[in-house]
């Protein structure tokens, strides 16, 4: 026996991956913007009032988990800077020229370089646009899906109302064409177990 209403079309369900990709790309874009902003801010502070000092390379990067380390003295205090640009043939113990901000001795860069960590600025310049485009694509896909579901929902309501008005107009359900069902229920209202 068929149901009295039209079968509901299965709406495609949007996977959670679209939402996850949208959130992760937004977080990536925000994080890279903050990294680039921090590098530019430090470069501006150093450029406003630079103080030159001689530093010593204490550690070279030896893989993906280690950074370069340079020790220097600012205002009589020993400080250490990590992950700065180093010349190609640098060795531990070599002297290197550094510039730090007079107001903030922790903001330091190698002499002649614009940013303290040029790799961070380059990474931000490439990854932020990519992350924003990915976020826009995911947001557009989610928006299109919600728009399609809203249109389907209003069509479904209209269809149900149309079936209801047809059946009430004639006084009987449309599927039986005015005749009552001949099927009778057994006493007790339950089907017999087999």
C-alpha positions in Angstrom: 0.0 0.0 0.0 1.3 3.4 -0.9 1.5 6.3 1.5 -1.0 9.2 1.2 1.7 11.8 0.5 4.2 12.0 -2.3 7.6 10.5 -1.5 10.0 13.1 -0.1 12.9 13.7 -2.4 16.2 13.0 -0.7 18.1 16.2 -0.3 21.8 15.9 -0.6 23.4 16.4 2.8 26.4 18.7 2.9 29.3 16.9 4.4 31.1 18.2 7.5 34.3 18.5 5.5 33.0 21.8 3.9 32.5 23.3 7.3 35.8 22.0 8.6 37.7 23.3 5.6 36.0 26.7 5.9 37.0 27.0 9.6 40.5 25.8 9.1 41.2 28.0 6.2 39.9 31.0 8.1 42.1 30.1 11.1 45.1 29.7 8.7 44.5 33.1 7.1 44.1 34.8 10.5 47.3 33.1 11.9 49.4 34.0 8.8 48.1 37.6 8.9 49.2 37.9 12.5 52.6 36.4 11.7 53.1 38.9 8.8 51.8 41.8 10.9 54.2 40.9 13.8 57.2 40.8 11.4 56.2 44.1 9.8 55.7 45.7 13.2 59.1 44.5 14.4 60.7 45.8 11.2 59.1 49.2 11.7 60.2 49.4 15.3 63.8 48.5 14.4 63.8 50.9 11.5 62.5 53.8 13.6 65.5 53.8 16.0 68.0 51.1 15.1 71.0 50.2 17.4 73.8 48.2 15.8 75.5 45.5 17.8 77.8 42.6 17.2 76.3 39.2 17.8 77.8 35.6 17.9 76.2 32.6 16.2 75.7 30.0 18.9 73.6 27.4 17.0 73.0 26.5 13.4 69.7 25.0 12.1 70.3 21.3 11.8 66.9 20.1 10.5 63.3 20.9 10.7 63.1 21.0 14.6 66.0 23.2 15.3 66.5 26.9 14.7 69.5 29.2 14.5 70.5 31.0 17.7 72.5 34.2 18.0 73.6 35.7 21.3 74.1 39.5 21.7 74.3 42.2 24.4 71.8 45.0 24.6 72.0 47.6 27.3 74.5 45.4 29.2 72.1 42.4 29.2 72.8 39.2 27.4 70.0 38.3 25.0 69.4 35.5 22.5 67.6 35.7 19.1 66.4 32.6 17.4 65.4 31.8 13.8 67.1 34.8 12.1 68.4 34.8 8.6 72.0 33.6 8.4 74.6 33.8 5.6 75.0 30.7 3.6 78.5 29.7 4.9 77.9 30.7 8.5 79.4 28.6 11.3 78.9 28.5 15.0 81.1 31.1 16.8 81.1 33.5 13.8 80.4 37.2 14.5 77.3 38.7 12.8 76.0 42.3 12.6 72.6 42.8 14.2 70.2 45.7 14.6 67.7 46.0 17.4 65.1 48.6 18.4 66.2 51.0 21.0 62.8 50.9 22.7 62.6 47.0 22.5 65.9 45.1 22.5 64.0 41.9 21.8 63.0 43.1 18.3 66.2 42.2 16.4 67.2 41.5 12.8 70.4 40.9 10.8 71.9 44.1 9.4 70.8 44.8 5.8 67.6 42.8 6.1 64.2 44.3 6.2 62.3 41.7 8.3 63.6 39.7 11.3 62.4 36.4 9.8 62.0 36.9 6.0 60.6 33.3 5.6 57.6 34.2 7.8 56.7 37.2 5.7 57.1 35.2 2.5 54.9 32.4 3.9 52.3 34.9 5.0 52.3 36.5 1.5 51.5 33.2 -0.2 49.4 31.4 2.3 46.9 34.2 3.2 45.5 34.6 -0.4 45.3 30.9 -0.8 43.5 30.4 2.5 41.1 33.3 1.7 40.2 31.8 -1.7 39.7 28.4 -0.1 37.5 30.0 2.6 35.4 31.8 -0.1 34.9 28.6 -2.0 33.8 26.7 1.0 31.5 29.5 2.1 29.9 29.8 -1.3 29.3 26.0 -1.4 27.7 26.1 2.1 25.6 29.1 1.1 24.4 27.4 -2.1 23.5 24.3 -0.2 21.4 26.2 2.4 19.7 28.1 -0.4 18.8 24.9 -2.2 17.5 23.3 1.0 15.3 26.4 1.7 13.9 26.3 -1.8 13.2 22.5 -1.5 11.5 23.0 1.9 9.1 25.6 0.6 8.3 23.4 -2.5 7.6 20.5 -0.1 5.2 22.5 2.0 3.3 23.7 -1.1 3.0 20.1 -2.5 1.7 18.9 0.8 -0.9 21.7 1.0 -1.9 20.9 -2.6 -2.5 17.2 -1.8 -4.5 18.1 1.3 -6.8 20.5 -0.6 -7.5 18.0 -3.3 -8.4 15.3 -0.8 -10.6 17.5 1.4 -12.4 19.0 -1.7 -13.9 15.6 -2.6 -14.6 14.5 0.9 -12.5 11.3 0.8 -8.8 10.6 0.5 -7.6 10.8 -3.1 -5.9 7.3 -3.1 -9.1 5.3 -2.5 -11.2 7.3 -5.0 -14.2 7.6 -2.7 -14.2 3.9 -1.5 -13.2 2.8 1.9 -10.6 0.2 2.4 -11.8 -3.4 2.6 -9.0 -4.4 4.9 -10.3 -5.0 8.4 -8.2 -5.1 11.5 -8.2 -8.2 13.7 -9.6 -8.0 17.2 -7.0 -6.5 19.5 -5.6 -4.2 16.9 -2.3 -6.1 16.4 -1.1 -8.3 13.7 -0.6 -11.9 14.6 3.0 -12.9 15.1 4.3 -15.5 12.7 
